[in-house]
Amino acid sequence: MQDLQQPATVLSEIARVLRPGAPMVIGFSNRCFPTKAVAIWNALDGAGHAHRVGVYPRRAGFARLEGRILKPEARSSDPMKAVIGWTAAP
């Protein structure tokens, strides 16, 4: 997500081609290349990243979203998180 210039557009296209009820998963951590990341990503902390990643699938029309912590911050200096979105069921 930190490299996408138009994330809502990309996710809208993903939602369009997925089967109804199919999941889409966005995995992310707090690591990035600051020179390649969009400005908003560099300005946010881990909680801000999670919120921002959840905003785009909502705008793209995913019917249901769920956030998950795959590798907690307490156990790693590089926590891994995911946002899962489902398209509307038929």
Secondary structure as a PSIPRED ss2 file (coil, helix, strand):
# PSIPRED VFORMAT (PSIPRED V4.0)

   1 M C   1.000  0.000  0.000
   2 Q C   1.000  0.000  0.000
   3 D C   1.000  0.000  0.000
   4 L C   1.000  0.000  0.000
   5 Q C   1.000  0.000  0.000
   6 Q C   1.000  0.000  0.000
   7 P H   0.000  1.000  0.000
   8 A H   0.000  1.000  0.000
   9 T H   0.000  1.000  0.000
  10 V H   0.000  1.000  0.000
  11 L H   0.000  1.000  0.000
  12 S H   0.000  1.000  0.000
  13 E H   0.000  1.000  0.000
  14 I H   0.000  1.000  0.000
  15 A H   0.000  1.000  0.000
  16 R H   0.000  1.000  0.000
  17 V H   0.000  1.000  0.000
  18 L C   1.000  0.000  0.000
  19 R C   1.000  0.000  0.000
  20 P C   1.000  0.000  0.000
  21 G C   1.000  0.000  0.000
  22 A C   1.000  0.000  0.000
  23 P E   0.000  0.000  1.000
  24 M E   0.000  0.000  1.000
  25 V E   0.000  0.000  1.000
  26 I E   0.000  0.000  1.000
  27 G E   0.000  0.000  1.000
  28 F E   0.000  0.000  1.000
  29 S E   0.000  0.000  1.000
  30 N C   1.000  0.000  0.000
  31 R C   1.000  0.000  0.000
  32 C C   1.000  0.000  0.000
  33 F C   1.000  0.000  0.000
  34 P C   1.000  0.000  0.000
  35 T C   1.000  0.000  0.000
  36 K C   1.000  0.000  0.000
  37 A C   1.000  0.000  0.000
  38 V C   1.000  0.000  0.000
  39 A H   0.000  1.000  0.000
  40 I H   0.000  1.000  0.000
  41 W H   0.000  1.000  0.000
  42 N H   0.000  1.000  0.000
  43 A H   0.000  1.000  0.000
  44 L C   1.000  0.000  0.000
  45 D C   1.000  0.000  0.000
  46 G H   0.000  1.000  0.000
  47 A H   0.000  1.000  0.000
  48 G H   0.000  1.000  0.000
  49 H H   0.000  1.000  0.000
  50 A H   0.000  1.000  0.000
  51 H H   0.000  1.000  0.000
  52 R H   0.000  1.000  0.000
  53 V H   0.000  1.000  0.000
  54 G H   0.000  1.000  0.000
  55 V H   0.000  1.000  0.000
  56 Y H   0.000  1.000  0.000
  57 P H   0.000  1.000  0.000
  58 R H   0.000  1.000  0.000
  59 R H   0.000  1.000  0.000
  60 A H   0.000  1.000  0.000
  61 G C   1.000  0.000  0.000
  62 F C   1.000  0.000  0.000
  63 A C   1.000  0.000  0.000
  64 R E   0.000  0.000  1.000
  65 L E   0.000  0.000  1.000
  66 E E   0.000  0.000  1.000
  67 G E   0.000  0.000  1.000
  68 R E   0.000  0.000  1.000
  69 I E   0.000  0.000  1.000
  70 L E   0.000  0.000  1.000
  71 K E   0.000  0.000  1.000
  72 P C   1.000  0.000  0.000
  73 E H   0.000  1.000  0.000
  74 A H   0.000  1.000  0.000
  75 R H   0.000  1.000  0.000
  76 S C   1.000  0.000  0.000
  77 S C   1.000  0.000  0.000
  78 D C   1.000  0.000  0.000
  79 P C   1.000  0.000  0.000
  80 M E   0.000  0.000  1.000
  81 K E   0.000  0.000  1.000
  82 A E   0.000  0.000  1.000
  83 V E   0.000  0.000  1.000
  84 I E   0.000  0.000  1.000
  85 G E   0.000  0.000  1.000
  86 W E   0.000  0.000  1.000
  87 T C   1.000  0.000  0.000
  88 A C   1.000  0.000  0.000
  89 A C   1.000  0.000  0.000
  90 P C   1.000  0.000  0.000
